[in-house]
Structure formats: C-alpha cells, structure tokens
Amino acid sequence: MGILACASLAQSNEAAIEGIRTHFAPRAKRVIWLFMHGGPSHVDLLDPKPALAKYGGQPLPDSFGNVMTRRDVKKNPLLAPLRRFRPRGQSGLEISDFLPHIAQHADDLCVVRSMHGDSVNHPQSVYQMNTGSILMGNPSVGSWVAYGLGSENQNMPAFVVLPDPGGGLKGGPPAWGNGYLPASYQGVTMRPGASPILDLQPQPGVNAEQQQRDLSLIHKFNQRHLQQRDADNRLAARVKAYELAFRMQTEAPELVDLQNETQHTQQMYGIDQKETREFGERCLLARRMIESGVRFVQLYSGDTNGWDAHADVEKNHTEYCRRTDKPVAGLLQDLKQRGLMEDTLVIWGGEFGRMPMSEQGKGRDHNPWGYSLWMAGAGIRGGRAYGATDEIGLRAVSDKVSVTDFHATLLHLLGIDHYQLTHFHNGLDKRLTGPDEAKPIQGLIS
C-alpha cells in the first residue's frame, strides 16, 4: 500500500483508549451530515414565503436595498416558490411537496431557517460550512470531532466521508481535510462494494503472515526515522496508518457489504429502485458506519453542479429530490427503529441557499445571506422551525445563526466546549470556531 494512501487511512486511537474527552454530558455520540452540494433552494423546500408567491414575476422592491449577487437584480424578477408548502405531522411544520418522504418525519425535524454565511461562491462557502473559514487549509468539523473524541472502534476510523460518485465537489477534498491538525485526523473516503478503500487488500499471493512481517519491519524503520526527526506528526500518522489499515482489512469489507441487510430494509432506503439506489446505498452505509463505532460520517449529494440550479430549479430539484428524499427518510426511520436516533445527530443542508429572484427565467442564483438546514435526533426538539428570513427569503432577520454558532452548537451537542477544543499552531491555540465570539444556540438545544 502506498504511503500517501496509508496516510489517508490513519486515525488516532489514543482517545478511544483513554476515554471520551467530553467537557460535559453529551446528547450526541455521533453525527451523520447529509451535505447537499450546490445549494438547495430554501424558498422551494423548507422556508415557505406567501409574499414571494404573491409577488412572483415582479421586480425586487427597492426597500430591500442593494443585494450582493453576480446577477443584475433589476433584470431578474421575483420567482414564486415552485411547490406547495403544507403543514406536516402533528406539529404542522410546513415542508414543500418537493420532499414528501422527509415531510413524513416533520415531527422529528428542527428546521433552522436563519442560517447565513459570508461568500456567494461555492468553494469558499463549502469551506466555511465544513471548516468555519472561507479559506482553504483549515481542519474540517469531522477532523475536529475525531481529534477531540476519537473513534468508538479501534478497527475503524473516527471520520468517514462518502463522496458523490460523480465527483466534482467545488473546493475538493480539503473540505474534509485535517488542515493544521495532525494528518491522522483527515476524513477517510469510503464507498460501497468489495473495495471500500482502494488498495486496502494485500496483493494476491501475500498472506497475512508475510504482510505482518513487512509491516513490522516498516514500523521499525519508521520509528527510527521518527526519532531522528523530532516526532514529525505526518510520519507518525503514516505509522498509525499501517496499523489501522491492517485491522481494517478484516472489518471494513464486511461492513460495506449490504447484501446481508433484509429486503425490507433495502426497500426502505430505496435500494430496490433505480433512481434512489445509489444514494440509498450510501445512506444505509452511513447507518452501518455509525453502528460500528465511526464517530462522524459525512455523505455528499451532488456532483460538479449538484443542486446548483441556475438555469432551471424545477428540473434540477425534481431530479435531486427524487434521488435523495426517500433514502433520507429511510435513514431517519431506520435510526429510530434501532434506537440510534437518541444519540445520533443528523444534519441536512448545503453550503448556501438560492435567491428569491429568478435567473435565466427559471433558475435562481446563490444566496448565503439567508438559508435553511435541518437537524434531527440527539435531543433535538423536532416539529419546529428556528429563526426566520425576511418576507421573500432573501436575508436572515430573526434569531440569526452564523456558521460559527452552528459549529459551536454541534460541538456542544457532542459534549464539547468549543473554547476548550484547541490545537497549538503557529504560536496560537486554534479552534474550529475561530478567534471571534461564538456561542451554542440554546434555542436549538431542547
């Protein structure tokens, strides 16, 4: 196995051995983050706006002031929501007809309708949502969680990423990278099938005993090399990688083999249907990962363009909602029936939302100034919306939630004080939530 491939597999086991390093009792033990890459339209999915429906086709009123966008707002009238919003469940939480299966779980969802970020561009917003900064090179949320808590299973990594097989994430793998944290905390990419990680299995003709001798010899050389170089963390990560990779050879292939799941379970995730099979398999794999002790799983929907509906929201969101809606609902149902929702935090959202104005007649441009995501499980009180955008969904206006405050809330649910989760780098104690003031949003924590 190549050294660079090994480095991507490494995860520290010290936290699992020493015990979970929480600062107070956690509500969540693990996280599944469903990342809708490209920017799903909140005003068409999760944030009902009767005024937008009423004034669709008219220009944006001057009272909304200047709007930072790449389009001429004067030439792009307001675009009415494309689907009807209906009250769902006993709570009456309004969710669009684009998401009929997720809507059946409305009473489990807390929809945050007042998220806001700092960039109208994809890469910077992907980085901010994942690392807290619009700049590349900072540790991702999953890396921070792995650094703080470790894995519950020494034979599996703490942080696993299930990328869209179409590839093309805007911003690339740094979105789940370790940044300035030790290299052993970067996300490990996995996929369904017999080869969850490329080159994980030994070459034909190499038995376990031969491989163990090779690894032992390499370990001795690495330890000697490491002692001469003041314990370089990149080399230390590679040393741990060989050990973890060897252990994963027995557990990971069985873990990603979905054939032993019941037909009923596979149908629940939509694996029996062509349109939902691929995403359903990854949602089911996410459940199996957290069930096996993986601490943080991030699952991406959307290739190069994904949910980026510049030309035609109707066409784009019909396709992506059809692919993902049933599998996500199946995941929620499966977690509940297995008793895993009680201490698993599920997050659904993208890097930003879409503008209330039209683009090219039927599309919408990027909107980081006010957008939505939802959370479920792990003590989250469902059946409600938190915060609000203005009457047309352009900007967050009440109970506003910055990405930094959202990250602080996520860590709080995991039992971590975000001020105390630090790493010394370039003369400073660095943290996920950065140098500015940040706080967990108490209104999101039931």
N, C-alpha and C positions, 0 to 999 in steps of 0.2 A: 504494500500500500504506500502511495506517495506521501511524503512528509506533509505537504500542503493539505492533502485530503485528510490526513490524520488530524491536523490542527483544527479542522472544521468540526471534528467529532468530539473534541475534548470538552469535558465539563468537570468542574471541581467536585470531589466527593466529601471534602472536609466538613461542609455544612451539614450534610446528611449524617456524618459520623458524630459530630459534636452536638447535634441537636438544632432545631429550627431557631434561627436568630430573630425572633419577633420581639417587638418592644411592648406589645400588649396582646390580649387575646384576639386572634384573627377571626373574621367572619368567613373569609375565603381561604382555602388551602391551595387553590389552583385557578388558572384563568384559561378560557378559550376566547380568543379575539378573532371575530369574523370580519376581516378587513375588505370592504367593498371598494376596490381600487378604481379610481377615475372620478369619483364624486357623485354619489346618488343624489337625486333631487328631493330635498326635504319637502318642498311645497307640493310634490306629486305623490309622496309616500307617507310621511309621518307628521306633517305640520299643516293642518287644514287652514285655509285662508279664504273665507267667504268674500272678502273685499277683492281679492285677486280674481276670483271667479266673476264678480260683478263688473270689474273694470277691465277685464281682459280685452285686448285689442286697442286700448287707449294708451297714450304716451305716459311715461313715468311723471307724476306730478312734480313740479318744481320744489314743492315743500320737502322732498326727500334729499335735496341738496346734491352735491357732487358725489358720484359713485366711482370708486376706483375699479375700473374694468377695462379690458382690452377692446371693448366694442363701443361704438357711438350710441349711447343710450337714447339719444333723440330720434334715431332712426329705427329703434327696436321697441315696439310697443309691448305692454304687459301681455304675458301669455297665461291664460287661465289654467288652473290645475286640470290634468288630463284624465283623472279618475275621480269617482265619487268617494268621499270620506264618509264612513259610517261608524256609529257608536258600537263598540265591541265588548263582549263579555258582560259580567255583572257591573264592572266599573264604568262602562260606557266610554272608555278611551277610544278616541277616533283614529282609525287607521284606514289607509287607502285600499281600494279594491285591487290595486296592483299586487297586494300581499295578502291574499285570502287565507293562506295556511298559517303564516305568522300571526295574523289577526286573531286566530282561534286561541292564541296564548296571550291575549291582551292583558289579562289579569296578572300575568307574571312579569310584564314589562314596565320599566320606568323609562319613558322617552324623554331624553334631555333635548329640549327644543331651543336652547340658547347657547350652543357652542359657538366659539369664534376663534379664528386664527389670524395669522399675520402675512400670508402670502397668497396671491392669486395664481401662482404657478404650481404645477404638480410636484416636481421633485422636492422643492422647499417645503410644501405642505405635507408630503409623505414623511419627510424627515421630522418635521415638527410633531406630527401626530405620533410618530414612533419613538422619537428621542427627546422631544421637548425643545429642539432648536431647529431653525430653518437651515442651519449649516451642516454640511456633511462631516462625519467623523466623530460624532458623539455616540455614546452607548445607547442601545435601544432599551425600551421598557423591559422586554423579556430578558435582556442581558443583566439589567439591574436586579430583576427578581431572582435570576439564577445566582447572581453574586451574593444577594442577601439571604436567600433561603436554601439554595442548593436543590438537589433532586430528592424525591422520596424513594427512589430506586437507584442503587449504585450501578446497576447494569444498564441504565438508560440516562440520556442527557436530561438536564433540567429544562432546557428551552428548545422546542422543536418548531420548525416552520414548514408549512405545507403550501408551497407556492402554486399559483395557477400554472397548469402545464403549458399554456400558451405563452408563458414568459412575458417579458416586456414591462416589468414594474418600473414606473418612472421614478428614478432615484436609485434603482438597482439594489443589490444585496446589502449595501451599507444601512438600509432601512432596518435590517435585523442584525447589524454588526455589533461588535463589542466596543468599538471606539477606543478610548484610552483605558478601559478595563483590561485585565489580563485576557489573553487570547482564548482562554478556555471557556469564556462565557458567551461567545457568539452563538447565534442560532444555528441549529443543525437542520439542514433541509432533508426532508424525507418524502417518500412517495409510496403509493400502494404497489403491491406486486411482490415478486420474488426477490427483487433487488431494491430494498428501501433506500439504501445508500450505495452509490457506485463504488465498486472495488472493495466492498466490505468483506466479502468472502475470500478466502485464500485461493491461490491459483490451483488448477487441477494437478493432482499428484503430490500436493503438500498437505501432509496430515497434521493433526493438532499438536502432536509431539514435536515435529520439526518446526512448526510455527512458533511454539513456545520457546524453543531453544533460540530461534532467531530473535524473538522479542527480548529475551533475557540478555542476549549479547548486545543488542541495540541499547537496551536500558543501561547497561554498564557503561557503554561508550558515552551515552548522553549525560549520565550522572557525572562522569569525569569532565566532560566538556562544560557542563553547567557549573561545576565548582571553580573552574578556571575563569568564568565569565560573570562572577558576582550574581549568580542566581537569576539570569535573564528570564523574564516571565514567558516570553514567546517560546523559548526552548523548553521551559517547564511544562507549558501547555502541550507541546508535542510529546513529551514523555508520558503525560497522563493520557494523551490521545491513544497511544498504542495499547495501554491497559484497558481503557474503556472500549475501544474498538474490538478487542479480543473478547470481552464479556458480551458485547452486543451481538456477536456472531451467533450466539445461541438464542437470544431473546427477541431481537428485532425482526428477523424474518417471520417468526410465528405471530408476532404482534400485528404485522401488516397484512397477514393472510385473512381475508374477510370471509372465506368460504365456510368457516365453522359458525358463522352467525346464522340465526334462524331466518327462514324465508319471510316471516312476519316482520322481523327487524329490518331486513333489507328493503322490503316494500315500504316500511315507514319512512326510510330515508330516500325513497325514490330510485333505488338502485335497479329496480326492475323496469325502469322507463328510460328511453334513450336520452331525452333532454335533461334529465336530472341525475343520470347515473354517475357522471364524473364528479360533480360537486357532492353528491350524496355519499360516494365512497370516501371522500376526504373528510366530510363531517363525521361519518362513522369512525374513521381512523382517528380523528381528534378525540372522540369519546374513549376509544381504546387506549390512546396515549395517556390521557389524564387518569384513567382507571389503573394503568400500570405504574403510575408514580411520576410521570412527567409533570413538571410544575406549571409550565407556561406553553401553550400551543397557539400559534398564530396561523390562521388559514386565510388565504387570499382568493378573492373572486375578481376576475378581470385581467385580461392580457394587456397588450400595448396601450389600447384605448380604454378598454373596460367600460365602466359606467359613464364615460366622458361624452355626454350626449349633446354635442354642439349642433349637429345637423338635424336630429330627429329624436326627441325624448320619447315619443310614443314607441317607435321601433326599437330603440336601444333598451329602454326599461322593460318593455314587454319581454324581450329576449332574456335579459339578465334576471328579472324577477321569476320568470318561468324556470330558469336553471337552478335558482337558489332558494326560492320560497319554501317549497316542500321539504328539501333536505334540512333547512334550518329549523323548521317546525318539528321535523322528526328528531333532530338532535335535542331540542328542548323537551319533547315528550319522553325520549329515552333517558335523559338525565333525571327527569322527575321520577320515572317508574323504578329507576335503580337507586334512588335516594342520594344521587350525586349533586342535585341542584342546591341542596342545603349548604354545601361548602365549595361550590364551583361558581365562579363569576363568569358570565357570558356577556360579551360586548359585540355589538353590531354597528358598523358605521364606516365611513370613508374618510378621506383627507380633507374634504370640504363638501359644501352643497352646491346648488345651482341658483342662478339669478331668477328673480320673478319676471324679468324682461325676456323677450324672445331673442333668438339668434337664428339667422337664415330662415326665419318664418316659423320653424317648428322645433328649434333646439333651444338650449339655454347655456349660458357661459358659466364659468366658475364663480362660486360665492363662498369666501371664507369668513364673511362678516356676520353671518348668522346661519347655522345649520343644525342638523339633528343627528343623534345616535341613540341607541337604546341599550340598557343593561338589564340583566335578569340573574336570579339566583343569589346565593351567598348573603342572605339577609336583606337584599334589595326589596323594598316595598313596591309591588307591582300595581298595575292598573291605574297609572297616573302619568301625567306629564310634568316636567320640571322646567321652569323658565319659559320665556316666550320671545319670539321675534316680533317686529312691527306688523302692521295690518296686512302687508303684502309679502312678508317673509324675507325682506332684504337684510335687516340688521337685527342682532340680538339686542333686546331693550330691557328685559327684566330678569333678575336672578341669573345674570350672565355667567357663563362657565368658560374660563380660558382653558387651553390645552394643559397649561401648567397646573391649574387647580384640579383638572380632571385626573392628571397623573398622581397628584397628591392624594386624591380620593381613592384611586386604585390601590396605591400602596397602603393606605390606611385600612382598607378592607382586608388586606393581606397581613395586617398586624404590624406594619412598618411605619415608623415615624419618618417621614421623608427628609426631615432635617438631620436625622441621625444616620441615614444610609449614605455614606460618603466614601470617596476614594481619593487619595492624595495624588495629585497630578500637576506637574509644572508649578510646584510651590503652593498649590491651593487644594483645599478639601472640596472636591467637585461632587455634585449631586444631580440626580435626574431633573429636579425642579429648578435648577439653576440658582443664580445669586439673588434673584428678586424675591419679594414676599410671595408666598404661596400658602394655600390652606385647603384642607379637605372640605368639600362641600357637604355640610351637615344635612342639608335638605335631601341629599341623595342617599344618606345612610339611615335606614329605618331603625 
